[in-house]
Amino acid sequence: VQLVESGGGLVQPGGSLRLSCAASGFTFSNYRMSWYRQAPGKERELVATIVSFDGSRNYADSVKGRFTISRDNAKSTVYLHMNSLKPEDTAVYYCSAPRFGAWGQGTQVTVSS
């Protein structure tokens, strides 16, 4: 199982970013996928999850209404669309395939003016 994130960077408050996570080594469409983040000095926290069979989604309260998780099963890719970004969203964002205990290498998101 391999997960490779991309799309992080520096953005001003109120801006947007889209993170991507390309998955391989398993039948992507069959499994739940998640995004986590870890800010400096804090524990890793679950940001969003999308299930496989009906595409239903769950979000942390801190990102509801601002972030959207989606998936493209044909491309074996999961996305995190982040809008109205705040400085407190600054963190390393990780893609996860929970069924396999698999993690990507992480991508840095910095929200700062």
C-alpha positions as CSV (number, residue, x, y, z in Angstrom):
1,V,0.0,0.0,0.0
2,Q,1.4,3.4,-1.0
3,L,-0.1,6.8,-0.4
4,V,1.4,10.0,-1.9
5,E,0.1,13.4,-1.0
6,S,0.5,16.6,-2.9
7,G,-0.9,20.1,-3.1
8,G,0.2,21.7,0.1
9,G,1.8,25.1,0.3
10,L,1.6,28.7,1.7
11,V,-1.7,30.5,1.4
12,Q,-3.1,33.6,2.9
13,P,-6.0,33.5,5.4
14,G,-9.3,33.2,3.5
15,G,-7.6,31.4,0.7
16,S,-8.1,27.9,-0.7
17,L,-6.0,24.8,-1.5
18,R,-6.7,21.3,-2.8
19,L,-4.8,18.4,-1.5
20,S,-4.5,15.2,-3.5
21,C,-3.6,11.7,-2.3
22,A,-2.8,9.1,-4.9
23,A,-3.2,5.5,-3.7
24,S,-1.8,2.2,-5.0
25,G,-1.4,-1.4,-3.9
26,F,-5.0,-2.1,-3.0
27,T,-8.5,-1.9,-4.5
28,F,-9.1,1.8,-3.7
29,S,-12.8,1.8,-4.4
30,N,-13.5,-0.8,-1.7
31,Y,-12.1,1.2,1.2
32,R,-12.7,4.1,3.5
33,M,-10.1,6.9,3.2
34,S,-9.3,9.7,5.6
35,W,-7.3,12.9,6.0
36,Y,-5.6,13.8,9.2
37,R,-3.4,16.8,10.3
38,Q,-0.8,17.5,12.9
39,A,0.1,21.0,14.0
40,P,3.4,21.7,15.8
41,G,3.2,20.6,19.4
42,K,-0.2,19.0,18.9
43,E,-1.5,15.4,18.4
44,R,-2.5,14.2,15.0
45,E,-6.3,14.8,14.5
46,L,-8.8,13.4,12.2
47,V,-10.0,16.0,9.7
48,A,-12.3,14.1,7.3
49,T,-13.4,10.6,6.2
50,I,-15.1,9.3,3.1
51,V,-16.5,5.8,3.0
52,S,-16.4,3.6,0.0
53,F,-19.9,2.2,-0.7
54,D,-22.0,5.4,-0.7
55,G,-19.5,8.2,-0.5
56,S,-20.8,9.5,2.8
57,R,-18.5,11.8,4.6
58,N,-17.7,13.0,8.1
59,Y,-15.8,16.0,9.2
60,A,-14.2,17.4,12.3
61,D,-16.2,20.2,13.8
62,S,-13.3,22.7,13.2
63,V,-13.5,22.2,9.4
64,K,-17.2,21.7,8.8
65,G,-18.6,24.0,6.1
66,R,-15.1,24.9,4.9
67,F,-13.4,21.6,3.9
68,T,-14.8,18.9,1.5
69,I,-13.4,15.4,1.1
70,S,-14.0,13.7,-2.2
71,R,-12.7,10.7,-4.1
72,D,-12.2,9.6,-7.7
73,N,-12.2,5.8,-7.7
74,A,-11.1,5.7,-11.4
75,K,-7.9,7.5,-10.5
76,S,-7.5,5.9,-7.0
77,T,-7.2,9.4,-5.6
78,V,-8.8,11.1,-2.6
79,Y,-8.9,14.9,-2.4
80,L,-9.3,17.5,0.4
81,H,-10.7,20.8,-0.8
82,M,-10.0,23.5,1.7
83,N,-11.7,26.9,1.6
84,S,-11.7,29.9,4.0
85,L,-8.5,28.8,5.4
86,K,-7.4,30.1,8.8
87,P,-4.0,30.3,10.5
88,E,-5.1,27.5,12.8
89,D,-5.4,25.2,9.8
90,T,-1.6,25.3,9.6
91,A,-0.3,21.7,9.9
92,V,1.1,18.8,8.1
93,Y,-1.7,17.0,6.4
94,Y,-1.7,13.2,6.0
95,C,-3.7,10.8,3.9
96,S,-4.7,7.5,5.5
97,A,-6.1,4.2,4.4
98,P,-7.3,3.1,7.9
99,R,-8.0,-0.5,6.9
100,F,-4.3,-1.1,6.2
101,G,-2.8,1.3,8.8
102,A,-1.2,3.1,5.9
103,W,-0.1,6.7,5.9
104,G,1.3,9.1,3.3
105,Q,4.4,11.1,3.9
106,G,2.4,14.3,4.6
107,T,2.2,17.6,2.9
108,Q,2.7,21.0,4.7
109,V,-0.1,23.6,4.7
110,T,0.8,27.0,6.0
111,V,-1.9,29.7,6.3
112,S,-0.2,33.1,6.9
113,S,-0.3,36.6,5.7
